[in-house]
Amino acid sequence: MNLRTGLATALVVLLLAGLGYWWWRTHERVEEWIDLPRTGEAASNPLYVLKLALKKDGVKAVSRQRLQADQHPLGARDTVLLLRDPRQLSASDAKALLAWVHGGGHLIVRTPPLGELSAAASIPVLTELGVKFFPQRETDCVAMYVERQDSHVEFCRGRRFLLMERAAVPLRAWGAEDTGYVFARLPQGRGSVDVLADLDFAVNAAGQEHEEAIKDAPHIALLRQLLAPNYRAGTVHLIYAADVPSLWMTLLTRSWMAWGPMLLALLLWLWRRAQRFGPPLPSPASERRSLLEHVLASGEHAYRYGYGHLLHAAVRTAFLLRLRRRDPQAAALDGEPQAALLAERFKLTPAEIREALATPVARDHAAFRSRIATLIRLRNSL
């Protein structure tokens, strides 16, 4: 190793050592928690956190998208929380739920979301309970106070309701007859039905602004009061409707890594195959003469240079060929017998037939045109 190589090696070692010293002096290892996107049931079940909280508190809780009373029988002291729109309930499920409530069950149901709703619309369960709605009315927030907690508001996006005269006297109610109720506990036999303007405080995935709504202390207190009638006495059935995005929206938001390059490749291919941009080119000049014009010009040229007898011979040959196919007897004759037979058939004189079949004199334009016209007429008549 010579002196120059040794100095270069030492310089590189010093630079690496200095870089390492600077790195360790200016950087430190830290831990950072990153919330990953929810997957599985946690992403599709808006009542997933509530189910886990109930299980941790010693309550048997199950969740599913539909009631399915035939596959999941309801116990006498069970609780059913219907997060989905009550208008999606079938008439048979609504009848079965009310019969189950009369036996001691506890049903928690929300009102339909805000939007178009007729005052005379029949909604399963709620109509049978004597609940009616304002045709169009935005719900004002309701103040809620919990001990040792800041003031809170609820039911800001819910639909208030009224109770008809045939409705049962509520055990608990939140609201007024003139402004509408946001909560009412209606007794039904040995059970009860809780009607609420909304259940957004119970969800964990109802949008970015309500993603952690269930973790708030006022919401936990409200949920505990809702579940109080049959708490720990039976199973809590959490019925939700999974908001599954459409296939096209999923492809647009989560598959752009695949369709993006493919779209770019398609655009590049179209750009290569497309014509260059610029002023439009004029249309190519079309041929001045059609095929018929070429044939006519060729005939005029032949006639002009004294070949009229060839043109007449071609027309006569065409006539005789068709005559041989259509009338072999007349074609086999010759001379006067043929002229007499053709004259009788075409209602002409024998002299006209003989003249048409005879070769015209050169430069006799009238005779040429007359004989050609007669031959064409005879041929077309066959």
Buried (B, 14 or more C-beta within 10 A) or exposed (E): EEEEEEEEEEEEEEEEEEEEEEEEEEEEEEEEEEEEEBEEEBEBBBBBBBBBBBEEEEBEBBBBBBBEBEEBEBBEBBBBBBBBBBEEBEEEBBBBBBEBBEBBBBBBBBBBEBEEBEEEBEBBBBBBBBBBBBEEEEBEEBEBEBEEEEEBEBBEEBBBBBBEEEBBEBEEBBBEEEBBBBBBBBBBEEBBBBBBBBBBBBBBBBEEEBBEBBEBEBBBBBBEBBBEBBBEBBBBBBBBEEEEEEEEEEEEEEEEEEEEEEEEEEEEEEEEEEEEEEEEEEEEEEEEEEEEEEEEEEBEEBBEEEBBBEBBEBBBEEBBEBBEEEBEEBBEBEEEEBBBBBBEBBEBEBEBBBBBBEBBEEEEEEBBEBBBEBBBEBBEEE
